[in-house]
């Protein structure tokens, strides 16, 4: 089942639900079915060492060295 983000038009809450194609989602706070599905974003896996190395290199090229340790900065 996919995970979707919703905004309730009645109580203004935002939440995520696991919803199958046959389910009609309702707000867990107020029970309303007046929901707007929100655009979901995929988060990168930051535990991947290769990804972290690539992002640090890009930051270094742009002059953003705050995410490097002192030893990595050469100081």
Buried (B, 14 or more C-beta within 10 A) or exposed (E): EEEBBBBBEEEEBEBEBEBEEEEEBBBEEEEEEEBEEEEEEEEEEEEEEEEBEEBBEEBBEEEEEEEBEEEEEEE
